[in-house]
Amino acid sequence: MNPPPVFFGAFDRHNLGDILLAHMAAAEIGAGDGTFAGLAARDLTAWGGQRVSPLDSFTTPLTLIHVGGELLDCDATQAAYMLDDPRPRWRRHAPYVVARHEMPQGSEVEFRAVGGVELAERDEAFRDEVLAALREARSISVRDLTTQALLSAAGIDATLVPDPVTRIGKLFGARIRAGIPRSDPYLAVQFAAECGDDATLAAFARGLERIGLPVVLFRAGAAPWHDALEPYRRLAARSELPMQVFEALDVWDICALIAGSSGYIGTSLHGRLVAESFGVPALSLERKAGAAKKLRAYLATWLPGQAPLAPDAFADGAFVFRAKER
């Protein structure tokens, strides 16, 4: 028999995509509530997330399943910052990538729908560590062609699969639809805190005013490097549109907000994937042209011709967006 599954990923911080990936991973193999590991002990159940144990607390054989996200190119400094940890404290260059030989004897390791679009930009030691871990894995799947090509060039075969959150409507549709907060038309809008400068906010305001629907601004992640309320409030103050700032962080409430909207607009890949899973039109944004490498790689793989809009392109109406009729 295979050792029991333990799901490992960046759901040890508040991020919509990572938390949903953990739920999808457990549901799709019938693991019930599941057992979840991260880099630190965290309890995100108050926000619809998981109770996460540090990986080094597991001492018996397990099947370690790396769960989605950009795990392959996340370095120790980034991980520490997102976990609000004062400094990196992991011996691995890529702390969310774990080789089988590092686990208790008798363990197996899998990588499911992972990404690593910036792996080629890492230094040689980082890349070597990641590639060595992948070569020990029992199975590998990736979610975009860029990552697949990078691994193929290193002699590693990886299956190409869609991000699991594309299937959230099928697995959790009834639960999410039951929480839809309102029936009037509105746009569900989100953007990363790095888009909070005045020029970008002005461009976003002009683009949203072109569409003309009321706006609900929400956070797809509250961990550092994600989204923040302050830029949302400044955007709302400068726009003539009705704008509500949705402060709740429960991932199921966020999904319901997106599912019930007339359209989703934002920088989050998983915000878009939730929208599309519920038949909600979606439009992606980026801080500047070409900046959203992860988002671009995914869209180029599964939705060729769809690319994120830079602020000026959004402001100037360089898009076709037909809001869903309610």
N, C-alpha and C positions, 0 to 999 in steps of 0.2 A: 504493500500500500504506500501511496505517496505521503510524505509528511504533511501535516495540516497547513493550510494556507495562511499566510500573514501578508496583508497588503501594506506596501511601503511607498510613501510618497510625500509630497509637500503639503499634505493636509494637516500639518502641525501649525498652521497659521490661517488667518481668515482670508480665503480666496475662493470665490464662487466655483471656478472651474475645478480646482483641486479637490474641494469637498465633494462636488458632484461626481467627479471621477471615482472617488472612493466608494460612494454609494452605488454607482453603476457596477463597479468591479465586484462588490459583494453580491449584489442582486443577480448579476448575470451568471454566477456559478452556484447560486443557491446557498450562499454562505451565511444566511440569516443576518444577524447584526454584525458579523465579521470581527476579525482581530486586526488592529491597525497599528502600524509602527511608523515613527518619524525620527527626526534627529533629536527631538526633545519631548518630554512629557507635556502633553497639552490636553485640555478638556474643552472641546468646542461644541459640546452638545447643546449649550444654551443658544447657539446660532444655527442649529440644524446640522452640525458637523459631527465629528467622531471623537471618541475618547482615545487618545493616541499615546502609546507607550514608546519610550526610547528604544531604538533597535538593539542597543547593547544590553538590554535587560533580558533578551531571549537567550536561553542557554541550552535548549533541546532542539533536535532537528525540525526544520520547517521548510515549507515551500515559500520562498520569498518572492512575491509578485510586485515588481516595480510598476506602479500604476500611473500611466499617462503623463502628460505635462512635459515641460522642457527640462527633464531630469538630466539629460546627457551633457548639457553644457552649463549647468548651474555650478558656480565655484563656491568655495568655502566662505569667502568674504560676502558674497551675495546672500548665501544661506543664513549667515549670522545676522546680517542686517535685517532680513525679512522676518527673522525670529526675534528681533529686538534683543539679540545677544551681544554683549560688549565686544567679543572678538571670536574669530573662528577657533573651534576646539576639536576639530575632527582631523584625523591623520590623513584622510583621503583628499586629493585635489578636488574631486567631484563627490561631495558627501552624499548625494542622493543616488549614487551608482555603487552597488556593492557586489563584489565578486563572490562566487560560491565558496572559495577557499577561506574567506573571512567569516563564514557562518559556521555554526556548530556542525560537526562531522555528520554526514548523512543528509544534509540539506540540499535542496534544489533551488535554482534561481531562474526567474522568468522576467522578461521585459514586455509589457503590453501597451501598444499604441503610444510609445514614447516619442519625444521630439528632441532634436539637437541641432537646430539650424545654424547655430554659431559655433559648433564643435571645431570646424576647420580654422576658426580664428583663435582658438586656445593654443597655449604653448605645447611643445612636443611632449613634455612629461604628463600634462593633463590628458592629452589625446591618447597617449600610450596606456595610461591607467584605465581610461574608459574602454578602449578597444580590448584590452586584456580581460576586463570583467565581462564584456559581451561575449568573448570567445568561450568563456566558461558556462554561459547560460544554456539552459535546456531549450528555450525558445525565445524568439525576438520578433516583435512587430513594431512598426513605426507608423506615424500618422501623416507623413508628408514625403513627397518625392525628393526634396532636398536632403533630408536626413537619410533616406534610403540610399541615395547616390553616394553620400559621404561614406557610409558604411560599406557599400559595395566596392568602392575604390580601395578600401582596406581589407578586402577579401571576406567580408562578413555579409551573409545573406539575411535579409530581414523582410518579412511579409509586410505589405502595405495595407493598412486598414483605416477606416474612418475613425475619428475621435468617438469614443463611446457615448459622449453626451449627445451626439446626433440621435440617439435612441431613447432619450429621456422621456419623450412624449409617450412612447410605447410602454415603458416600464412604470412610469410614475405619473402618467397623464391624469388619472382620476384624482389623485391626491393634490396635484398642482391646480387643476381646474377648480376644485372645491374652494381654493383660497383666493381666487381672483377678486381683487378688492373693489372694483367698480365696473360699471357697464357703459359709461360714456366714452367717446373717443379721446385718446391721448397717446402721446409718444413716450416710450420708455427710453430714457437717454442716460448715458454713462460715459465718462471719459477719465483717463488716468490723471493723477495730480500733476504730472509733468506738463500737461496741457493748460495749466492754470495761469499763464501769463496773459496780460491784458489784450495783446494783439490776437492771440488764439481765441480767447473768450469772445472778442468782438466778431471774429469770423464765424464761430459757432453760432452766435446769436443771429447773424444775418442768414445763415443757412437754415436754421430752424424757423425763422420768420418766413422764409420762402415756402416752407411746407404749411405753416400756419395753424397747426394743431396745438392744443394745450400740451405741456411737457411735464413729465414726472422724472426728476433726476434721482438716480440711485447709485449706490456703490456696489461694484462687483468684487470688491476686496477692500478690507480695512487694514491689512498688514502694511508695513512700510513699503514704499515703492508702488503702491496701488492707488486707490482713489481717496479723495478727501472732500469733506463737506464745504470747506471755506471757498474753493473755486466755484462750487455749485451756487452758493449764496450770492457770490459776486455776479455770476451769469444771470441769475434770476433778477437781481437788482437792475441790470442794464437792459433787460429785454422787455418788450411790450407784450409778449405772450404771457398767458397765465402759466406760471411755473411753480410746481410743488417740489420741495426737497424731501425725498423719502428716506428717513433715517434708519429704518429697521435693517438689521443685518442677518436675520434668519434666512438661510439660503432658499427655503421653500417659499417664504414670502416674496423673495426676489424673483424666483421663477414664476410665481403666480402673477406678479406685476408685469413681467415680460409677456407671459402667455395671454394675458387679458388686454394687451395694448393693441393699438392700430399699427404700430411699427416700432422696431428697435433701431436705435442709432448709437454707436459707441466704438470704443477702442478695444473692448474685450472680445476675444475669440469665443469664449463660452457664452457670453451674453448673446452673441449672434447665433450660436448653435442651439441654445434653448429656444430662441425666437423661431428659427426655421423648423425645429421639431414640432412646433405648435402651429405651423402655417402662417407665422407672422412675418411680414416683409422686414428685411434687415439691410442696413447700410453701415459699412465700417469706416472708421476714421483713424487717422494717425497724426502724430505730432508734427511731422514734416515729411515731405515726399521720400519714400523709401525707408523710413525709420522702423516700421512695424514688420520686422523680418519674419517673426513667427507667424503672424497673421497673414502676411503675403504668401509665405510658403504653403500654408494650409489652403488658402483660397486658390492659389495657382494649381494645386493638386486636385481639388475636388470641385471647384467652381471657376474654371478658366474664364478669363474676361472680367471677373469680379476682383477689384483691388481696392484697398483702403483709400480714402480721399484725404489729402492734406487740407489744412484749414482754409486756405484761399480757394481751392477748388470747390469745397463744400459751400463756402460763402457765395461764390459766383454761380452756383447752380449747375455745376458740371456733373450732374447725376440725374438719373430717372428713378423716382421713388413714388410708388403708388401705395398709399396707406390702406390698410385693411378696413373695409366697411364693417361697421358694427350693426 
